[in-house]
Amino acid sequence: RSVGGRGVGLNGKRWRRRRIANMGEETKTAAGAEGSKEAKTPSDFLRHVVGRPVVVKLLNGAIYQGVLACLDGYMNIAMEQTEEYVGGSKNKYIGDAFIRGNNVLYISAQKR
């Protein structure tokens, strides 16, 4: 239950909702000398990494590396050239893969 931004979590511990400062505001990019600005939100990141190599970690601990083909608002992910890693070692080459969004722990961009 939440009252005035405070509540009790499922584990019985109290929590307090905090406002995230500067979320979605424009910030300077690494090329700050030119004075260009770019919004830094999760959706901007995801749009930026479509077509690039990514690492996707699932809630069960499996890791998938490949090229992000597309994704939707539910974080359902389509990947190409996908490899599966379990326990830190390569398990198999999958090729094209579709991952349901509710299984995703995180998406991370890889260097090319």
C-alpha positions in Angstrom: 0.0 0.0 0.0 1.3 3.5 -0.8 0.5 6.7 1.1 2.3 9.9 0.2 5.0 8.2 -1.7 5.7 5.7 1.0 4.7 2.1 1.3 5.6 -1.4 2.3 7.1 -3.8 -0.2 6.4 -7.5 -0.7 9.2 -8.4 1.7 7.7 -6.2 4.5 10.4 -3.5 4.3 9.4 0.1 3.9 10.3 2.0 0.8 10.1 5.5 -0.4 9.5 6.6 -3.9 12.1 9.0 -5.2 12.0 11.2 -8.1 14.7 10.6 -10.7 16.5 13.9 -11.3 16.9 15.1 -14.9 15.2 12.1 -16.4 14.6 12.8 -20.1 16.2 16.2 -20.1 18.6 17.2 -22.8 22.3 16.7 -21.9 25.5 17.4 -23.7 27.0 14.5 -25.7 30.6 13.4 -25.7 31.1 15.9 -28.6 30.3 18.7 -26.2 32.7 21.1 -27.9 30.3 21.4 -30.8 27.5 22.2 -28.3 25.2 19.5 -29.7 22.5 18.1 -27.4 20.8 14.8 -27.4 18.0 13.3 -25.2 19.2 10.4 -23.0 16.2 8.2 -22.4 15.9 4.4 -22.5 13.8 4.6 -25.7 16.5 6.8 -27.3 19.1 4.2 -26.4 17.0 1.3 -27.9 16.4 3.3 -31.1 20.2 3.9 -31.3 21.2 0.2 -31.0 18.8 -1.2 -33.6 20.9 -2.8 -36.3 23.9 -3.0 -34.0 25.5 -5.9 -32.0 23.9 -6.3 -28.5 24.1 -8.5 -25.5 20.7 -9.6 -24.0 20.7 -11.2 -20.6 17.6 -13.1 -19.5 16.1 -13.6 -16.1 17.2 -17.3 -16.1 20.9 -16.2 -16.6 21.2 -17.1 -20.3 23.0 -14.6 -22.4 22.3 -13.9 -26.1 24.7 -12.0 -28.4 23.7 -10.9 -31.8 22.5 -8.0 -34.0 19.3 -6.3 -32.8 16.9 -6.5 -35.7 13.8 -4.8 -34.0 11.9 -4.5 -30.8 8.4 -3.4 -29.7 6.9 -1.5 -26.8 6.7 -4.8 -24.8 10.5 -5.2 -25.2 9.9 -8.3 -27.4 13.2 -8.6 -29.3 14.1 -10.0 -32.7 17.8 -10.7 -33.2 20.0 -12.0 -36.1 23.3 -13.9 -36.0 22.5 -14.9 -32.4 24.7 -17.0 -30.2 23.6 -18.4 -26.8 25.9 -18.5 -23.8 25.1 -20.4 -20.7 27.4 -20.4 -17.7 29.8 -18.2 -19.5 30.5 -20.6 -22.4 29.0 -20.7 -25.9 26.2 -23.1 -26.0 25.1 -22.9 -29.6 24.6 -20.7 -32.6 20.9 -19.9 -33.1 20.8 -17.5 -36.1 17.5 -15.6 -36.0 15.9 -15.4 -32.6 12.8 -13.9 -31.0 12.9 -13.2 -27.2 9.7 -12.4 -25.3 10.2 -9.1 -23.4 9.1 -10.3 -20.0 12.1 -12.6 -19.9 14.7 -9.8 -20.5 16.8 -8.6 -17.6 18.9 -6.1 -19.6 20.1 -5.1 -23.1 23.6 -3.9 -23.5 25.3 -2.4 -26.6 28.5 -4.1 -27.8 31.4 -2.5 -29.6 31.5 -3.4 -33.3 
